[in-house]
Amino acid sequence: MLSQMGDMYRLQKDAKKIKKELAKTHIFSEVNGVKVTVSGEQEVISVEILDESILENTKKLEKAIVDASNKSFKKAQQIAAERMKAVMGGFPGMGGNS
């Protein structure tokens, strides 16, 4: 029982550490001259227009922002899942085989 409590404390500590790392991790995607950067915590950091000609077509610009954002968010989710899986790996029923 005491061992399980220690394991849960370690798990909490490791999860907090990963959360801090994810906040510092920047992921970007570019679609049609629009670059969107998000943090590993899935917060938008920046939107850059790399090709100003896209400004002439509002619908294309809007779609590029949405598509680039979604691509970045998916990458951020994958990175977060991989990092959390490494922490949870030692716990039965939480991604581990123990």
C-alpha positions, 0 to 999 in steps of 0.5 A: 500500500505504501509502495503504491502511494509512493508510485502515485506521488512519483507519477504526479511529479513526473506528470507535472515535469512533462507538463512544464516541458510541453509548455516549452515545446513549440510545434509548427505547421505550414499550409499555403503560406501560413505558419501556425505555432502551438505549444505542447499544451495546445495553445497557439503561440503565433500565426505567421503569413509567409506568403502575402499573396494569400491575403488577397483571398480571404477564404483561402487564408481562413482555410490555411489558418484552420488547416495549419492550426489543426495539423499543429494541434494533432502533432502536439497531441501525439507528442504529449501522448508519447511523453505521457505513455513513457510515464504511465508505462510502469502502471498496469491499466495506464498504458503499461504492461506490468 
